[in-house]
Amino acid sequence: MGEHRFVCADCGEEKVYVNPHDCGGTGYGIVKEGHIEKKVCYTCCAKRDIANMTATGRVVLYLSAETGVTGVWRNWVVTNWPGTLRFLVEYSRKGSHNIAGSRHDVWFNGPDGSEWHGVCYGENTQLCRCRRLKRRHGMYRLLAKCA
């Protein structure tokens, strides 16, 4: 069993993250500010991602399928790396791409209340490049009605 103790650079709390099988996460992400590496807990990682999304209007997140208790696919979700920031996809569309073979377009409501659009190229990745739409115009609602 792996146990990681650290102090979060953002919230200042001492955290203990227990990993039962000693594989996977540590309970923190590492950010480099200047030449100093700092440990940031997963909750504060989500707060940093929200601040970045709101300030820049762009972010790279992960597109994954959400499953229910029975293991059956339910819906697409867009999350940050540790999964502490999560957005339910309101509308999605799969199309073709000349180089990657396929592309997944998704629309979701972001942390700032705006509509966001994300694109994931190919089948062997979950990286979803997202951006805030310029104005709230109900794009995914319009697309859902047309489908």
C-alpha positions as a Markdown table, in Angstrom:
| # | Residue | x | y | z |
|---|---|---|---|---|
| 1 | Met | 0.0 | 0.0 | 0.0 |
| 2 | Gly | 1.5 | 3.4 | -1.0 |
| 3 | Glu | 1.1 | 6.4 | 1.2 |
| 4 | His | 2.1 | 9.9 | 0.1 |
| 5 | Arg | 2.4 | 12.8 | 2.5 |
| 6 | Phe | 2.8 | 16.3 | 1.3 |
| 7 | Val | 1.9 | 19.9 | 1.9 |
| 8 | Cys | -0.2 | 21.6 | -0.8 |
| 9 | Ala | 1.5 | 24.7 | -2.1 |
| 10 | Asp | -1.8 | 26.4 | -2.8 |
| 11 | Cys | -4.1 | 25.6 | 0.2 |
| 12 | Gly | -1.2 | 24.9 | 2.7 |
| 13 | Glu | -2.9 | 21.8 | 4.1 |
| 14 | Glu | -0.9 | 18.7 | 4.9 |
| 15 | Lys | -2.4 | 15.9 | 2.9 |
| 16 | Val | -2.1 | 12.1 | 3.1 |
| 17 | Tyr | -3.0 | 10.2 | 0.0 |
| 18 | Val | -3.3 | 6.4 | 0.4 |
| 19 | Asn | -3.0 | 4.3 | -2.8 |
| 20 | Pro | -4.2 | 0.8 | -1.9 |
| 21 | His | -2.4 | -1.0 | -4.7 |
| 22 | Asp | 0.6 | 1.4 | -5.0 |
| 23 | Cys | -0.1 | 2.1 | -8.7 |
| 24 | Gly | -1.5 | 5.3 | -10.3 |
| 25 | Gly | -1.8 | 8.6 | -8.6 |
| 26 | Thr | 0.0 | 10.3 | -5.7 |
| 27 | Gly | -2.7 | 12.7 | -4.6 |
| 28 | Tyr | -0.8 | 15.7 | -6.1 |
| 29 | Gly | 0.3 | 17.4 | -9.3 |
| 30 | Ile | 3.6 | 19.1 | -9.7 |
| 31 | Val | 3.8 | 22.7 | -10.9 |
| 32 | Lys | 7.0 | 24.5 | -11.8 |
| 33 | Glu | 7.2 | 28.1 | -10.8 |
| 34 | Gly | 10.5 | 29.6 | -11.7 |
| 35 | His | 13.0 | 26.9 | -10.9 |
| 36 | Ile | 11.0 | 25.5 | -8.0 |
| 37 | Glu | 8.7 | 22.5 | -8.2 |
| 38 | Lys | 5.7 | 22.6 | -6.0 |
| 39 | Lys | 3.2 | 19.9 | -5.0 |
| 40 | Val | -0.5 | 20.9 | -5.5 |
| 41 | Cys | -3.3 | 18.7 | -4.3 |
| 42 | Tyr | -5.9 | 17.4 | -6.7 |
| 43 | Thr | -8.6 | 19.8 | -5.4 |
| 44 | Cys | -6.4 | 22.8 | -5.9 |
| 45 | Cys | -5.5 | 21.5 | -9.4 |
| 46 | Ala | -9.2 | 21.8 | -10.3 |
| 47 | Lys | -9.2 | 25.4 | -8.9 |
| 48 | Arg | -6.1 | 26.2 | -11.0 |
| 49 | Asp | -7.8 | 24.7 | -14.1 |
| 50 | Ile | -11.0 | 26.8 | -13.5 |
| 51 | Ala | -8.9 | 30.0 | -13.1 |
| 52 | Asn | -7.0 | 29.2 | -16.3 |
| 53 | Met | -10.1 | 28.4 | -18.2 |
| 54 | Thr | -11.8 | 31.6 | -17.1 |
| 55 | Ala | -8.8 | 33.8 | -17.8 |
| 56 | Thr | -7.7 | 32.4 | -21.2 |
| 57 | Gly | -10.8 | 30.8 | -22.7 |
| 58 | Arg | -8.8 | 27.7 | -23.7 |
| 59 | Val | -7.7 | 24.5 | -22.0 |
| 60 | Val | -6.7 | 20.9 | -22.8 |
| 61 | Leu | -8.9 | 18.4 | -20.9 |
| 62 | Tyr | -9.7 | 14.7 | -21.3 |
| 63 | Leu | -12.7 | 13.2 | -23.1 |
| 64 | Ser | -13.9 | 9.9 | -21.6 |
| 65 | Ala | -17.0 | 7.8 | -21.5 |
| 66 | Glu | -18.9 | 7.7 | -18.3 |
| 67 | Thr | -20.3 | 4.3 | -17.2 |
| 68 | Gly | -23.1 | 3.5 | -14.8 |
| 69 | Val | -23.1 | 1.0 | -11.9 |
| 70 | Thr | -23.8 | -1.8 | -14.4 |
| 71 | Gly | -20.7 | -0.9 | -16.5 |
| 72 | Val | -22.9 | 0.3 | -19.5 |
| 73 | Trp | -21.9 | 3.5 | -21.3 |
| 74 | Arg | -24.0 | 6.4 | -20.2 |
| 75 | Asn | -22.5 | 9.7 | -21.5 |
| 76 | Trp | -19.4 | 11.6 | -22.5 |
| 77 | Val | -17.6 | 13.7 | -19.8 |
| 78 | Val | -14.7 | 16.1 | -20.1 |
| 79 | Thr | -12.4 | 16.1 | -17.1 |
| 80 | Asn | -9.0 | 17.4 | -15.9 |
| 81 | Trp | -6.2 | 14.9 | -15.4 |
| 82 | Pro | -7.0 | 13.9 | -11.8 |
| 83 | Gly | -10.8 | 13.9 | -12.5 |
| 84 | Thr | -11.5 | 16.6 | -9.9 |
| 85 | Leu | -12.9 | 18.9 | -12.5 |
| 86 | Arg | -15.8 | 17.3 | -14.5 |
| 87 | Phe | -18.2 | 18.6 | -17.2 |
| 88 | Leu | -21.0 | 16.6 | -18.6 |
| 89 | Val | -21.1 | 16.8 | -22.4 |
| 90 | Glu | -24.4 | 18.2 | -23.5 |
| 91 | Tyr | -24.0 | 17.3 | -27.2 |
| 92 | Ser | -21.4 | 15.3 | -29.2 |
| 93 | Arg | -20.8 | 14.5 | -32.8 |
| 94 | Lys | -18.3 | 12.1 | -34.4 |
| 95 | Gly | -17.0 | 12.9 | -37.8 |
| 96 | Ser | -14.0 | 12.1 | -40.1 |
| 97 | His | -10.6 | 13.7 | -40.3 |
| 98 | Asn | -8.2 | 13.6 | -43.2 |
| 99 | Ile | -5.1 | 12.8 | -41.0 |
| 100 | Ala | -6.3 | 11.4 | -37.7 |
| 101 | Gly | -9.1 | 9.4 | -39.3 |
| 102 | Ser | -11.8 | 10.6 | -36.9 |
| 103 | Arg | -12.7 | 13.5 | -34.7 |
| 104 | His | -15.1 | 13.9 | -31.8 |
| 105 | Asp | -16.7 | 17.3 | -31.3 |
| 106 | Val | -18.3 | 18.0 | -27.9 |
| 107 | Trp | -20.2 | 20.9 | -26.4 |
| 108 | Phe | -20.5 | 21.5 | -22.7 |
| 109 | Asn | -21.2 | 24.3 | -20.1 |
| 110 | Gly | -17.9 | 25.5 | -18.5 |
| 111 | Pro | -17.2 | 26.8 | -15.0 |
| 112 | Asp | -17.9 | 30.4 | -16.1 |
| 113 | Gly | -21.5 | 29.6 | -17.3 |
| 114 | Ser | -20.4 | 29.9 | -21.0 |
| 115 | Glu | -20.7 | 27.3 | -23.6 |
| 116 | Trp | -17.5 | 25.5 | -24.5 |
| 117 | His | -16.5 | 23.4 | -27.6 |
| 118 | Gly | -13.9 | 20.6 | -27.5 |
| 119 | Val | -12.3 | 18.5 | -30.2 |
| 120 | Cys | -10.6 | 15.2 | -29.8 |
| 121 | Tyr | -8.7 | 13.9 | -32.9 |
| 122 | Gly | -8.3 | 10.1 | -33.5 |
| 123 | Glu | -9.3 | 7.0 | -31.6 |
| 124 | Asn | -6.1 | 6.5 | -29.6 |
| 125 | Thr | -6.2 | 9.6 | -27.4 |
| 126 | Gln | -8.4 | 11.3 | -24.9 |
| 127 | Leu | -6.9 | 14.8 | -25.2 |
| 128 | Cys | -9.6 | 17.2 | -25.9 |
| 129 | Arg | -8.7 | 20.8 | -26.9 |
| 130 | Cys | -11.4 | 23.1 | -25.6 |
| 131 | Arg | -12.3 | 26.7 | -26.1 |
| 132 | Arg | -15.0 | 29.0 | -24.8 |
| 133 | Leu | -17.5 | 30.0 | -27.5 |
| 134 | Lys | -17.7 | 33.7 | -28.2 |
| 135 | Arg | -21.3 | 34.1 | -27.2 |
| 136 | Arg | -24.0 | 32.0 | -25.7 |
| 137 | His | -26.2 | 30.9 | -28.6 |
| 138 | Gly | -27.4 | 27.4 | -27.8 |
| 139 | Met | -25.3 | 25.8 | -30.4 |
| 140 | Tyr | -25.6 | 22.2 | -29.1 |
| 141 | Arg | -29.3 | 22.7 | -28.5 |
| 142 | Leu | -29.7 | 23.7 | -32.1 |
| 143 | Leu | -27.6 | 20.8 | -33.4 |
| 144 | Ala | -29.6 | 18.4 | -31.2 |
| 145 | Lys | -32.8 | 19.6 | -32.8 |
| 146 | Cys | -31.4 | 19.1 | -36.3 |
| 147 | Ala | -30.2 | 15.6 | -35.7 |
